[in-house]
C-alpha cells in the first residue's frame, strides 16, 4: 500500500497507473467500480469484505471514509494493487469541507464505461438514489441489519424510498429461504391458505420474507418472535397439510411436507463477502425485491397486510329477516 497525504483525485489515479506498471500488468482487466462508504469503525472490515468479493468480480475498490467536517479540506489515501486479490483499491479519508462533496473526489476515479456499485455497510442515507454518491451508481446496496439503531425503522425508510437499482443485504440473506420455499411448493399443488414466519424480534430479513410471501401468495402472513438466530421457521398452510421449514441453529434446516419424510437441508447463515458477491452478480433492477419492499411499505408494520376480502355474504334466510326488519321500521316512521 502506498500512502498519499494531502492529495487529490489526479494523484490517486496516477498512483493506480504506477502500481499496475510496477506489478507488470498495465492492462486493467476490471469489470466495475465498487465504492464503499463507511465510517472509521467499519472502514477496515468493509474493505476486507469488498476485497474478498473482488476475487469473483475484479474491480476497482474505492473506500470512502467520511471524517470530521470541520477544519480545512483534506484528502488522504492509501493505494494498493495485488496482494492475492485482483483489481485495485484505494482507501480515501475525507475531512473538512470536502466531506460535503465526496462525489467530486470519487467521480474522476471511476472506471470508464463500466458499472458503478455503491455499498453502505453501516449507516446509509434515507434515500440512496438521491445521495450524491448514490447518483453515480448503477446499483446501490444498503444493509439495514447493520444499522446502528432502529433497524425496523431503517428498513421501512428504505422501502418508502425505493428506486430501481436499490437493494439491501437483508433481502440477499433470504435467497436460500425463498428458493427452498418455492421448491417445496412445487411438490404441493393447490393454494396456500396462510403462512407464518418466526424470527428474532427485530429482523429486516424476516419482514421482507413476510412481504414477499404476501405478495407472491396473496394470503395472510403472521409474524412470530423467537430467540433466533435470524429466521428460525416458516410454515405454509395448505389444504393438504402444513409445509414447514425449521432452522433453529442457523445452519441446518428441516423440511417437512405432507406425505413425505422430513429432510435435512443446508441453510447456513452466510458471511458478508458471500452476500456482497451475490448482489454483484446482477446489476439490473431486481423486480421481485421491488414488489416485496412496496408490499412492506404499504403494510406499514412488520406483519404483512391481510388480503382484502369482498363484501360480506349473508344467507338467504338472514337476508329475508333483514329486509322484513327494515320494512317494519319504515312503516312505523311513515
SEPAZA-153115 format. One record per residue (C-alpha): residue in one letter; chain; x, y, z. Coordinates in steps of 0.5 Angstrom, whole numbers, plus 500, padded with zeros to 3 digits. Layout:
REM residues N
<residuo=A	cadena=A	xx=X	yy=Y	zz=Z>
...
REM end
This chain:
REM residues 334
<residuo=X	cadena=A	xx=500	yy=500	zz=500>
<residuo=X	cadena=A	xx=503	yy=507	zz=498>
<residuo=X	cadena=A	xx=500	yy=512	zz=503>
<residuo=X	cadena=A	xx=499	yy=519	zz=500>
<residuo=X	cadena=A	xx=497	yy=525	zz=505>
<residuo=X	cadena=A	xx=494	yy=532	zz=503>
<residuo=X	cadena=A	xx=493	yy=529	zz=496>
<residuo=X	cadena=A	xx=487	yy=529	zz=490>
<residuo=X	cadena=A	xx=484	yy=525	zz=485>
<residuo=X	cadena=A	xx=489	yy=526	zz=480>
<residuo=X	cadena=A	xx=495	yy=524	zz=484>
<residuo=X	cadena=A	xx=491	yy=518	zz=487>
<residuo=X	cadena=A	xx=489	yy=516	zz=479>
<residuo=X	cadena=A	xx=497	yy=517	zz=477>
<residuo=X	cadena=A	xx=499	yy=512	zz=483>
<residuo=X	cadena=A	xx=494	yy=507	zz=480>
<residuo=X	cadena=A	xx=498	yy=507	zz=474>
<residuo=X	cadena=A	xx=504	yy=507	zz=477>
<residuo=X	cadena=A	xx=502	yy=501	zz=482>
<residuo=X	cadena=A	xx=500	yy=497	zz=475>
<residuo=X	cadena=A	xx=507	yy=498	zz=472>
<residuo=X	cadena=A	xx=511	yy=496	zz=478>
<residuo=X	cadena=A	xx=506	yy=490	zz=478>
<residuo=X	cadena=A	xx=508	yy=489	zz=471>
<residuo=X	cadena=A	xx=501	yy=489	zz=469>
<residuo=X	cadena=A	xx=499	yy=495	zz=465>
<residuo=X	cadena=A	xx=492	yy=493	zz=463>
<residuo=X	cadena=A	xx=487	yy=494	zz=468>
<residuo=X	cadena=A	xx=482	yy=488	zz=467>
<residuo=X	cadena=A	xx=477	yy=490	zz=472>
<residuo=X	cadena=A	xx=469	yy=490	zz=471>
<residuo=X	cadena=A	xx=467	yy=495	zz=475>
<residuo=X	cadena=A	xx=468	yy=500	zz=481>
<residuo=X	cadena=A	xx=466	yy=499	zz=488>
<residuo=X	cadena=A	xx=465	yy=505	zz=492>
<residuo=X	cadena=A	xx=465	yy=503	zz=500>
<residuo=X	cadena=A	xx=462	yy=509	zz=504>
<residuo=X	cadena=A	xx=464	yy=507	zz=511>
<residuo=X	cadena=A	xx=466	yy=511	zz=518>
<residuo=X	cadena=A	xx=472	yy=510	zz=521>
<residuo=X	cadena=A	xx=470	yy=504	zz=526>
<residuo=X	cadena=A	xx=467	yy=500	zz=520>
<residuo=X	cadena=A	xx=472	yy=502	zz=514>
<residuo=X	cadena=A	xx=477	yy=497	zz=515>
<residuo=X	cadena=A	xx=472	yy=491	zz=516>
<residuo=X	cadena=A	xx=468	yy=494	zz=510>
<residuo=X	cadena=A	xx=475	yy=494	zz=505>
<residuo=X	cadena=A	xx=477	yy=487	zz=507>
<residuo=X	cadena=A	xx=470	yy=484	zz=505>
<residuo=X	cadena=A	xx=470	yy=488	zz=499>
<residuo=X	cadena=A	xx=477	yy=485	zz=497>
<residuo=X	cadena=A	xx=474	yy=478	zz=498>
<residuo=X	cadena=A	xx=468	yy=480	zz=494>
<residuo=X	cadena=A	xx=473	yy=482	zz=488>
<residuo=X	cadena=A	xx=476	yy=475	zz=488>
<residuo=X	cadena=A	xx=470	yy=474	zz=484>
<residuo=X	cadena=A	xx=469	yy=481	zz=481>
<residuo=X	cadena=A	xx=475	yy=484	zz=479>
<residuo=X	cadena=A	xx=474	yy=491	zz=481>
<residuo=X	cadena=A	xx=477	yy=498	zz=483>
<residuo=X	cadena=A	xx=475	yy=499	zz=490>
<residuo=X	cadena=A	xx=474	yy=506	zz=493>
<residuo=X	cadena=A	xx=473	yy=506	zz=500>
<residuo=X	cadena=A	xx=471	yy=513	zz=502>
<residuo=X	cadena=A	xx=471	yy=515	zz=510>
<residuo=X	cadena=A	xx=468	yy=521	zz=512>
<residuo=X	cadena=A	xx=471	yy=524	zz=517>
<residuo=X	cadena=A	xx=470	yy=531	zz=521>
<residuo=X	cadena=A	xx=467	yy=536	zz=517>
<residuo=X	cadena=A	xx=470	yy=542	zz=521>
<residuo=X	cadena=A	xx=477	yy=545	zz=519>
<residuo=X	cadena=A	xx=481	yy=545	zz=513>
<residuo=X	cadena=A	xx=479	yy=541	zz=507>
<residuo=X	cadena=A	xx=484	yy=535	zz=506>
<residuo=X	cadena=A	xx=484	yy=528	zz=502>
<residuo=X	cadena=A	xx=489	yy=523	zz=505>
<residuo=X	cadena=A	xx=489	yy=516	zz=501>
<residuo=X	cadena=A	xx=492	yy=509	zz=501>
<residuo=X	cadena=A	xx=493	yy=506	zz=494>
<residuo=X	cadena=A	xx=495	yy=499	zz=493>
<residuo=X	cadena=A	xx=494	yy=493	zz=488>
<residuo=X	cadena=A	xx=495	yy=486	zz=488>
<residuo=X	cadena=A	xx=497	yy=482	zz=495>
<residuo=X	cadena=A	xx=493	yy=476	zz=493>
<residuo=X	cadena=A	xx=487	yy=480	zz=490>
<residuo=X	cadena=A	xx=485	yy=482	zz=483>
<residuo=X	cadena=A	xx=484	yy=489	zz=482>
<residuo=X	cadena=A	xx=486	yy=496	zz=485>
<residuo=X	cadena=A	xx=484	yy=499	zz=492>
<residuo=X	cadena=A	xx=484	yy=506	zz=495>
<residuo=X	cadena=A	xx=482	yy=508	zz=502>
<residuo=X	cadena=A	xx=481	yy=515	zz=502>
<residuo=X	cadena=A	xx=479	yy=519	zz=508>
<residuo=X	cadena=A	xx=476	yy=526	zz=507>
<residuo=X	cadena=A	xx=476	yy=532	zz=513>
<residuo=X	cadena=A	xx=474	yy=539	zz=513>
<residuo=X	cadena=A	xx=469	yy=542	zz=507>
<residuo=X	cadena=A	xx=471	yy=536	zz=502>
<residuo=X	cadena=A	xx=466	yy=531	zz=506>
<residuo=X	cadena=A	xx=460	yy=535	zz=504>
<residuo=X	cadena=A	xx=463	yy=534	zz=497>
<residuo=X	cadena=A	xx=465	yy=527	zz=497>
<residuo=X	cadena=A	xx=463	yy=526	zz=490>
<residuo=X	cadena=A	xx=468	yy=531	zz=487>
<residuo=X	cadena=A	xx=473	yy=526	zz=489>
<residuo=X	cadena=A	xx=470	yy=520	zz=487>
<residuo=X	cadena=A	xx=468	yy=522	zz=480>
<residuo=X	cadena=A	xx=475	yy=522	zz=477>
<residuo=X	cadena=A	xx=477	yy=515	zz=480>
<residuo=X	cadena=A	xx=471	yy=511	zz=477>
<residuo=X	cadena=A	xx=473	yy=506	zz=471>
<residuo=X	cadena=A	xx=470	yy=509	zz=465>
<residuo=X	cadena=A	xx=465	yy=505	zz=461>
<residuo=X	cadena=A	xx=464	yy=500	zz=467>
<residuo=X	cadena=A	xx=458	yy=499	zz=472>
<residuo=X	cadena=A	xx=459	yy=503	zz=479>
<residuo=X	cadena=A	xx=456	yy=500	zz=485>
<residuo=X	cadena=A	xx=456	yy=504	zz=492>
<residuo=X	cadena=A	xx=455	yy=500	zz=498>
<residuo=X	cadena=A	xx=454	yy=503	zz=505>
<residuo=X	cadena=A	xx=456	yy=497	zz=510>
<residuo=X	cadena=A	xx=453	yy=501	zz=516>
<residuo=X	cadena=A	xx=449	yy=508	zz=517>
<residuo=X	cadena=A	xx=446	yy=509	zz=510>
<residuo=X	cadena=A	xx=442	yy=515	zz=507>
<residuo=X	cadena=A	xx=435	yy=515	zz=508>
<residuo=X	cadena=A	xx=434	yy=516	zz=500>
<residuo=X	cadena=A	xx=440	yy=512	zz=497>
<residuo=X	cadena=A	xx=438	yy=514	zz=490>
<residuo=X	cadena=A	xx=438	yy=522	zz=492>
<residuo=X	cadena=A	xx=445	yy=521	zz=495>
<residuo=X	cadena=A	xx=451	yy=525	zz=491>
<residuo=X	cadena=A	xx=455	yy=518	zz=491>
<residuo=X	cadena=A	xx=449	yy=514	zz=490>
<residuo=X	cadena=A	xx=447	yy=518	zz=484>
<residuo=X	cadena=A	xx=454	yy=516	zz=481>
<residuo=X	cadena=A	xx=452	yy=508	zz=482>
<residuo=X	cadena=A	xx=448	yy=503	zz=477>
<residuo=X	cadena=A	xx=447	yy=499	zz=484>
<residuo=X	cadena=A	xx=446	yy=502	zz=491>
<residuo=X	cadena=A	xx=447	yy=497	zz=497>
<residuo=X	cadena=A	xx=445	yy=498	zz=504>
<residuo=X	cadena=A	xx=445	yy=494	zz=510>
<residuo=X	cadena=A	xx=439	yy=495	zz=515>
<residuo=X	cadena=A	xx=441	yy=489	zz=519>
<residuo=X	cadena=A	xx=448	yy=493	zz=521>
<residuo=X	cadena=A	xx=444	yy=500	zz=522>
<residuo=X	cadena=A	xx=447	yy=503	zz=529>
<residuo=X	cadena=A	xx=440	yy=504	zz=531>
<residuo=X	cadena=A	xx=433	yy=502	zz=530>
<residuo=X	cadena=A	xx=433	yy=497	zz=524>
<residuo=X	cadena=A	xx=426	yy=496	zz=524>
<residuo=X	cadena=A	xx=425	yy=504	zz=522>
<residuo=X	cadena=A	xx=431	yy=504	zz=518>
<residuo=X	cadena=A	xx=428	yy=498	zz=514>
<residuo=X	cadena=A	xx=422	yy=502	zz=513>
<residuo=X	cadena=A	xx=425	yy=508	zz=511>
<residuo=X	cadena=A	xx=429	yy=504	zz=505>
<residuo=X	cadena=A	xx=422	yy=501	zz=503>
<residuo=X	cadena=A	xx=419	yy=508	zz=502>
<residuo=X	cadena=A	xx=425	yy=511	zz=498>
<residuo=X	cadena=A	xx=426	yy=505	zz=494>
<residuo=X	cadena=A	xx=428	yy=507	zz=487>
<residuo=X	cadena=A	xx=431	yy=502	zz=481>
<residuo=X	cadena=A	xx=438	yy=500	zz=483>
<residuo=X	cadena=A	xx=437	yy=500	zz=490>
<residuo=X	cadena=A	xx=438	yy=493	zz=494>
<residuo=X	cadena=A	xx=439	yy=491	zz=501>
<residuo=X	cadena=A	xx=443	yy=485	zz=504>
<residuo=X	cadena=A	xx=437	yy=484	zz=509>
<residuo=X	cadena=A	xx=434	yy=481	zz=502>
<residuo=X	cadena=A	xx=440	yy=478	zz=500>
<residuo=X	cadena=A	xx=440	yy=474	zz=507>
<residuo=X	cadena=A	xx=433	yy=470	zz=505>
<residuo=X	cadena=A	xx=435	yy=468	zz=498>
<residuo=X	cadena=A	xx=436	yy=461	zz=501>
<residuo=X	cadena=A	xx=430	yy=461	zz=504>
<residuo=X	cadena=A	xx=426	yy=464	zz=498>
<residuo=X	cadena=A	xx=429	yy=458	zz=494>
<residuo=X	cadena=A	xx=427	yy=453	zz=499>
<residuo=X	cadena=A	xx=420	yy=455	zz=500>
<residuo=X	cadena=A	xx=419	yy=455	zz=492>
<residuo=X	cadena=A	xx=422	yy=448	zz=491>
<residuo=X	cadena=A	xx=417	yy=446	zz=497>
<residuo=X	cadena=A	xx=411	yy=449	zz=494>
<residuo=X	cadena=A	xx=413	yy=446	zz=487>
<residuo=X	cadena=A	xx=411	yy=439	zz=490>
<residuo=X	cadena=A	xx=405	yy=441	zz=494>
<residuo=X	cadena=A	xx=399	yy=443	zz=489>
<residuo=X	cadena=A	xx=394	yy=448	zz=491>
<residuo=X	cadena=A	xx=394	yy=455	zz=494>
<residuo=X	cadena=A	xx=397	yy=457	zz=501>
<residuo=X	cadena=A	xx=392	yy=459	zz=506>
<residuo=X	cadena=A	xx=396	yy=462	zz=510>
<residuo=X	cadena=A	xx=403	yy=463	zz=513>
<residuo=X	cadena=A	xx=407	yy=465	zz=519>
<residuo=X	cadena=A	xx=415	yy=467	zz=520>
<residuo=X	cadena=A	xx=418	yy=466	zz=526>
<residuo=X	cadena=A	xx=425	yy=470	zz=527>
<residuo=X	cadena=A	xx=428	yy=475	zz=532>
<residuo=X	cadena=A	xx=424	yy=481	zz=535>
<residuo=X	cadena=A	xx=428	yy=486	zz=530>
<residuo=X	cadena=A	xx=430	yy=482	zz=524>
<residuo=X	cadena=A	xx=429	yy=486	zz=517>
<residuo=X	cadena=A	xx=430	yy=480	zz=513>
<residuo=X	cadena=A	xx=424	yy=477	zz=517>
<residuo=X	cadena=A	xx=420	yy=483	zz=515>
<residuo=X	cadena=A	xx=422	yy=482	zz=508>
<residuo=X	cadena=A	xx=420	yy=475	zz=508>
<residuo=X	cadena=A	xx=413	yy=476	zz=510>
<residuo=X	cadena=A	xx=412	yy=482	zz=505>
<residuo=X	cadena=A	xx=415	yy=477	zz=499>
<residuo=X	cadena=A	xx=410	yy=471	zz=502>
<residuo=X	cadena=A	xx=404	yy=476	zz=502>
<residuo=X	cadena=A	xx=406	yy=479	zz=495>
<residuo=X	cadena=A	xx=407	yy=472	zz=492>
<residuo=X	cadena=A	xx=402	yy=468	zz=495>
<residuo=X	cadena=A	xx=396	yy=473	zz=496>
<residuo=X	cadena=A	xx=395	yy=470	zz=503>
<residuo=X	cadena=A	xx=395	yy=472	zz=511>
<residuo=X	cadena=A	xx=402	yy=472	zz=514>
<residuo=X	cadena=A	xx=403	yy=472	zz=521>
<residuo=X	cadena=A	xx=410	yy=475	zz=524>
<residuo=X	cadena=A	xx=412	yy=471	zz=531>
<residuo=X	cadena=A	xx=418	yy=472	zz=535>
<residuo=X	cadena=A	xx=424	yy=467	zz=537>
<residuo=X	cadena=A	xx=431	yy=468	zz=540>
<residuo=X	cadena=A	xx=434	yy=467	zz=534>
<residuo=X	cadena=A	xx=439	yy=466	zz=531>
<residuo=X	cadena=A	xx=436	yy=470	zz=525>
<residuo=X	cadena=A	xx=430	yy=467	zz=522>
<residuo=X	cadena=A	xx=428	yy=460	zz=525>
<residuo=X	cadena=A	xx=422	yy=458	zz=522>
<residuo=X	cadena=A	xx=417	yy=459	zz=516>
<residuo=X	cadena=A	xx=410	yy=455	zz=516>
<residuo=X	cadena=A	xx=406	yy=455	zz=510>
<residuo=X	cadena=A	xx=399	yy=452	zz=511>
<residuo=X	cadena=A	xx=395	yy=448	zz=505>
<residuo=X	cadena=A	xx=389	yy=444	zz=505>
<residuo=X	cadena=A	xx=394	yy=438	zz=504>
<residuo=X	cadena=A	xx=397	yy=440	zz=511>
<residuo=X	cadena=A	xx=403	yy=444	zz=513>
<residuo=X	cadena=A	xx=410	yy=445	zz=509>
<residuo=X	cadena=A	xx=415	yy=447	zz=515>
<residuo=X	cadena=A	xx=422	yy=449	zz=514>
<residuo=X	cadena=A	xx=425	yy=450	zz=521>
<residuo=X	cadena=A	xx=432	yy=452	zz=523>
<residuo=X	cadena=A	xx=434	yy=453	zz=530>
<residuo=X	cadena=A	xx=441	yy=453	zz=530>
<residuo=X	cadena=A	xx=443	yy=458	zz=524>
<residuo=X	cadena=A	xx=446	yy=452	zz=520>
<residuo=X	cadena=A	xx=442	yy=446	zz=518>
<residuo=X	cadena=A	xx=434	yy=446	zz=517>
<residuo=X	cadena=A	xx=429	yy=441	zz=517>
<residuo=X	cadena=A	xx=424	yy=441	zz=511>
<residuo=X	cadena=A	xx=417	yy=438	zz=513>
<residuo=X	cadena=A	xx=412	yy=437	zz=508>
<residuo=X	cadena=A	xx=405	yy=433	zz=508>
<residuo=X	cadena=A	xx=406	yy=425	zz=505>
<residuo=X	cadena=A	xx=414	yy=426	zz=505>
<residuo=X	cadena=A	xx=419	yy=424	zz=511>
<residuo=X	cadena=A	xx=423	yy=430	zz=514>
<residuo=X	cadena=A	xx=429	yy=432	zz=510>
<residuo=X	cadena=A	xx=435	yy=436	zz=513>
<residuo=X	cadena=A	xx=437	yy=442	zz=508>
<residuo=X	cadena=A	xx=443	yy=446	zz=509>
<residuo=X	cadena=A	xx=441	yy=453	zz=510>
<residuo=X	cadena=A	xx=447	yy=457	zz=513>
<residuo=X	cadena=A	xx=447	yy=464	zz=515>
<residuo=X	cadena=A	xx=452	yy=467	zz=510>
<residuo=X	cadena=A	xx=458	yy=472	zz=511>
<residuo=X	cadena=A	xx=458	yy=479	zz=509>
<residuo=X	cadena=A	xx=463	yy=477	zz=503>
<residuo=X	cadena=A	xx=458	yy=472	zz=500>
<residuo=X	cadena=A	xx=452	yy=477	zz=501>
<residuo=X	cadena=A	xx=456	yy=482	zz=497>
<residuo=X	cadena=A	xx=459	yy=477	zz=492>
<residuo=X	cadena=A	xx=451	yy=475	zz=490>
<residuo=X	cadena=A	xx=449	yy=482	zz=489>
<residuo=X	cadena=A	xx=455	yy=484	zz=485>
<residuo=X	cadena=A	xx=453	yy=478	zz=480>
<residuo=X	cadena=A	xx=447	yy=482	zz=478>
<residuo=X	cadena=A	xx=447	yy=490	zz=476>
<residuo=X	cadena=A	xx=440	yy=491	zz=473>
<residuo=X	cadena=A	xx=434	yy=493	zz=478>
<residuo=X	cadena=A	xx=431	yy=487	zz=482>
<residuo=X	cadena=A	xx=424	yy=487	zz=480>
<residuo=X	cadena=A	xx=422	yy=482	zz=486>
<residuo=X	cadena=A	xx=425	yy=486	zz=491>
<residuo=X	cadena=A	xx=422	yy=492	zz=489>
<residuo=X	cadena=A	xx=415	yy=488	zz=489>
<residuo=X	cadena=A	xx=417	yy=486	zz=496>
<residuo=X	cadena=A	xx=419	yy=493	zz=499>
<residuo=X	cadena=A	xx=413	yy=496	zz=496>
<residuo=X	cadena=A	xx=409	yy=491	zz=500>
<residuo=X	cadena=A	xx=412	yy=492	zz=506>
<residuo=X	cadena=A	xx=412	yy=500	zz=505>
<residuo=X	cadena=A	xx=404	yy=499	zz=504>
<residuo=X	cadena=A	xx=403	yy=495	zz=510>
<residuo=X	cadena=A	xx=407	yy=500	zz=515>
<residuo=X	cadena=A	xx=409	yy=495	zz=520>
<residuo=X	cadena=A	xx=413	yy=488	zz=521>
<residuo=X	cadena=A	xx=406	yy=484	zz=520>
<residuo=X	cadena=A	xx=404	yy=483	zz=512>
<residuo=X	cadena=A	xx=398	yy=486	zz=511>
<residuo=X	cadena=A	xx=392	yy=482	zz=510>
<residuo=X	cadena=A	xx=389	yy=480	zz=503>
<residuo=X	cadena=A	xx=383	yy=485	zz=502>
<residuo=X	cadena=A	xx=376	yy=481	zz=502>
<residuo=X	cadena=A	xx=370	yy=482	zz=498>
<residuo=X	cadena=A	xx=363	yy=484	zz=501>
<residuo=X	cadena=A	xx=361	yy=480	zz=507>
<residuo=X	cadena=A	xx=356	yy=475	zz=504>
<residuo=X	cadena=A	xx=349	yy=473	zz=508>
<residuo=X	cadena=A	xx=345	yy=467	zz=508>
<residuo=X	cadena=A	xx=338	yy=468	zz=504>
<residuo=X	cadena=A	xx=335	yy=467	zz=511>
<residuo=X	cadena=A	xx=339	yy=472	zz=514>
<residuo=X	cadena=A	xx=337	yy=477	zz=508>
<residuo=X	cadena=A	xx=330	yy=476	zz=509>
<residuo=X	cadena=A	xx=330	yy=477	zz=516>
<residuo=X	cadena=A	xx=334	yy=484	zz=515>
<residuo=X	cadena=A	xx=329	yy=486	zz=509>
<residuo=X	cadena=A	xx=323	yy=485	zz=514>
<residuo=X	cadena=A	xx=326	yy=489	zz=520>
<residuo=X	cadena=A	xx=328	yy=495	zz=515>
<residuo=X	cadena=A	xx=321	yy=495	zz=512>
<residuo=X	cadena=A	xx=317	yy=495	zz=519>
<residuo=X	cadena=A	xx=322	yy=501	zz=521>
<residuo=X	cadena=A	xx=320	yy=504	zz=515>
<residuo=X	cadena=A	xx=313	yy=503	zz=516>
<residuo=X	cadena=A	xx=313	yy=506	zz=524>
<residuo=X	cadena=A	xx=316	yy=512	zz=521>
<residuo=X	cadena=A	xx=311	yy=513	zz=516>
REM end
